Amino acid sequence: MRDLPFDIDDPRLAAATWSRLVEPGDKVTSALVTRLGAVEALRWLVGVARRGVGADAGPTLQAGPTLQAAARLVPRLENLDIRRELDVLARLGGHLVLPGDQGWPEQLDDLEDRPFALWVRGRLPGELPPGRLPAPPGAATPAVAVVGARAATAYGQRVAAELAVGLTEAGVAVVSGGAYGIDAAAHRGTLTAGGYTVAVLAGGVDRLYPAGNAALLEAIAADGAVFAEVPPGCAPSRSRFLARNRLIAALAGATVVVEAAWRSGALNTAAHAAGLSRPVGAVPGPVTSMASAGCHRLMREQGAVCVTDAAEVLELVMPLGAVEPESPPVQPSLLDGLDPRAARVLDSLPARGSAVVASIARAAGLSPAEVRSALGHLELGGHVDRDGGAWRRARARRGPALGAEHRLT
């Protein structure tokens, strides 16, 4: 094999080269590069290619899995010039981010097989100017992954967009995969609310996939970030989609699945999140909807938290006490605010028509004197009206009449 046509001792070129050589999620090669560093590991691989796989690999790298990895990687060295991919990225206005760079998402360091580099269009959260992602008081700015079915229902898309808007209003970034359905609804909801969103691609950032979401992904790159761990020119594939899901889960403080079939890529993302000890939420749907079967499975079998709005999602990522729980609106009751005796008297009045004191007393189980006293207080509060010698429920609640004389007997 001829030498590579670029400087393999350049750390950035070496890291970029590894992202071209290695399929995402390759733990063996990731461990090798972590152990030796990108430059030394690339020197070793080039040396193996020169000598031939199976020749002496060095005293510390004789392990079978390492040499098996080399056998997979050496053919990819042929005609490789990573500068071509970097030129494509530059023409797209993108840039390369390596571990340790300003802007590198430190959450990715929790992965056993973290990416060698990120090929980015737009700006990652750590590269944004101060104030671009305002955090709620007393809390670090978190991110939430909102994922779900491509074949989403109108219900699922509406919920995803509403969650994204609510998270944006709380200063939370939204992470997803740029796909049709739930992903697209979450991204659009965030952009509509003026928020920050990240789309993680399974292929190169020059191949915005799916093509039908190209305009959306361009908008995300303009206001947020679109990135991949593979260089431009790489096509999305099933294995790369599954590996990509671990990045979505790692980037976010929590993952929320809005809709998912019984078997779904969104469930794969949720599994990665759980493996990283990140909270997982699931949105319930109709029990008759196959689009929500995966969400119900997550809640039943894997302990996912049932979430129905942005406030409940925020509870997954905010410090304890940072989010005030929202109480649902309560319809006022007819008997609210009344003492027990007045409540019994009002409850004993007919829904329509009127009744005399003696009749009310029998229905309420009170004496006539107690009924008359209670009726006087109810009339002052606007709960009852006189109807000749009888009483009826007030047609509309009103405050006590000013300047009017009211008899309590």
Secondary structure, 3 states (H helix, E strand, C coil): CCCCCCCCCCHHHHHHHHHHHCCCCCHHHHHHHHHHCHHHHHHHHHHHHHHCCCCCCCCCCCCHHHHHHHHHHHHHHCCCCHHHHHHHHHHCCCEEECCCCCCCCHHHHHCCCCCCCEEEEECCHHHCCCCCCCCCCCCCCCEEEEECCCCCCHHHHHHHHHHHHHHHHCCCEEEECCCCCHHHHHHHHHHHCCCCEEEECCCCCCCCCCHHHHHHHHHHHHHCEEEECCCCCCCCCHHHHHHHHHHHHHHCCEEEECCCCCCCHHHHHHHHHHHCCCCEEECCCCCCCHHHHHHHHHHHHCCCEECCCHHHHHHHHCCCCCCCCCCCCCCCCCCCCCCHHHHHHHHHCCCCCCECHHHHHHHHCCCHHHHHHHHHHHHHCCCEEEECCEEEECCCCCCCCCCCCCCCC
